[in-house]
Structures are given as C-alpha cells and as structure tokens.
Amino acid sequence: MKHIILLILLITLVSCTHNTSLELESTAPFEIPKYGGITCIEEHCFDVEIADESAEYIIGLMGRDVLAKKSGMLFEFYEYDIYKFWMKNTLIPLDIIWIANDTIVYISYDAQPCGRGICETIDPEVEANYVLEINGGLAEEYGIKAGDFVNITFK
C-alpha cells in the first residue's frame, strides 16, 4: 500500500512540475511565478521576476507577447563575467541593462525580437553580475543611462 501511495505522489509531483514549465513558455501576461523583487533605477522602479538558474537564464522572456510597463526580468549571476544576450524567440522589443553591483555599466537600447533563425548576440564587453530586461524604449523614455545607480530588493 505504501508503494502505491508513493507512486501516486510521484505522478502528482511530475504532473505539477510539467504544468509549471508550460506556464514559463506561455504568452500569458507577465506574472511573477517564482519569486521576485523590486529593481529601482534612480526614481523608476520595476517589479521583477528573478532568473537565477540555468534553465531560467535560457528561457528568459522568450515567448511572452506582453510585459507590463513597470515590470521586467532580473538575471542574477553569482560571479562577475561578460554575459552576452540574444533575442531568440523573444516576441517584444527589450532594453537590456547590465549592472555591476549597484551601477549600470552598459545598455542595449530597444533590442528587437528575433525568430527561430540566426540571431545577433549582444555583447556588452564589460563585466556585470546582474542583467535587467524591461520593455524596449523605457530606458530612453526614463533617461536611464550607464553610470546610473540601481537599488535591487529581493522579496
């Protein structure tokens, strides 16, 4: 009997895990499914989803066709390095902001979506330990630039 109960629990767990991965690939409006935080650049704050694992780094904002104006995704890396990004399977333009500790070190303004073909790699050529993705055009609209102070708060 114990084996049957364990088998049922295992099937339920696999089922739940499978549904979660489908949600990540959906084009539903932006939500914070895992955990999040607030990232403020000067006086402009964004509710962010945190990507801090390999699978999350790879998926990023792929497949999402909408991102709330004051939302984004913060990639948290555990060491300083040059992190190259691309827009493969991304459906919306993004501003990609590289951050070293609490300072913006590079911005790719209004990076455009790229389908399933060969996509350009965006190379900041500077080390960072965070990368923030927000809606394309917001960095320019808000006057966000390299050298600006960034305050990251995790929920």
N, C-alpha and C positions, 0 to 999 in steps of 0.2 A: 504494500500500500504506500509506503514512504517513497518508493521509486516512482510510482505513478504520480504522486503529488509533486515530486521534484521535476519530473518530465513536463507536467502541466505548467509549473512555474517557469521552467526554462523556455518553453514555447511562448508563453506570455511575454517574457523578457525580450526574446528575439523579435517578437511582433512589435513591441513598443519601440525598440531600437530602430527597426525598419521604418516605422512611421515618422520618427524624428528625422531620419536622413531625407525622407521625401519632403518634409517641411523646409529643410535647408535649400532644396533645389526648386522650390515653388516660386511663383512670381507674385505671391500674395503681398499686400502692403507691408512695409517694414515693421518688424516687431523685434523685441529683444528676447529670443528664445532661451538663451543660456544664462548669461548674466551680463551686466553692463556697467556703465559708468557715465560720467559726465566729463567731456573734454571742452575746456574753455580756452579760446584764443583771444587775448585781450578781453573785451566785453561780450564776445559772441560765444555762446555755449551750445554744445551738441550732445544729445542723448546718443550714446554709442553702444553698439554690440561689440564685445571683445572677442577677437580671434587670437588665441594663444597656443594653438596646437597645429600640427602639420596639416591635418585634413581641413581645418578652418582656414589656414593660410591659402590653401589651394582653391577652395570654393569661394572665399571672399564674398563679393556681392554678385557673383555670376547668376544669371537667370532672373534677377529681380528687375521688374519693369517700372518700379516706383520706389522712391526713397523720400520720406518726409523731410521737409526743408531743414529742420533743426535736428536731423539725425545723421548717423554715419556709422562707419565701422573702424574700430581702432585695432590695429595689429600690434600686439605686444611681443617683442622679441627679447630673448634673455641674454643677448650679448650684442655688442656694437658690431655692425658689419654694413656692407653696402648691399641693400636689399633692392633688387630690380623687380619691377612690377610690369604686368601687361593687362590688357583689357579683353582677353579672350573670353568669349561667351558672356560678356557684360552688355547689358541692354541700354544702359543710361550713361550719359557723359558724367565723368567724375573729376573733381580736383583731388589730387593725391599729394599729401603733405608729409614729408619726412621730418621727424622730430628726434633730436638728441637731448635726452633728459627732459628739459623744460623749454627748449628753444627750437624754433623751426629752422631747419638747415637747407631745405630745398622744397620747391613746389612745382608740380606738373599741373599747369592750369588747363582745365577743360579737356582732359584726355577723352578721346572719342571711343565709342564701342567698337569691338572687333568681333566678327563672327567666328566661324569654325576654321577659317583659313589661317594663313601665316599672319601673326600679329606682331607689331612692333613692341620691343621691350623698352621700358622707360628706365633709364639708368641715372640715378641721381649723382653718382660719382662722389658721394660723401657718406660717411658712416652715420647710422642712426640706430635707435633701439625701439622706436615706435614709428608707425605709419598710419595716418588718418585719411580715410576716404570720405568725402562729402559730395553733395551734388555739384556737378560741373557749373562753374560760373559764380559760385558763392564766395570763393576766396577773393576774386576780383571785386565782386559787389561789396564785400565787407572790408576791403582793403587789407586783407591778410597777406603777409609777405615774410620772406626769410628774415630771421632775427627777432620775430615776434615771440613773446612769452606765452607758454602753454601750461595750463594747470589741468592735470589729469586726476580725477577722483574715481575710484572703483567702488561700486555698490556692493 
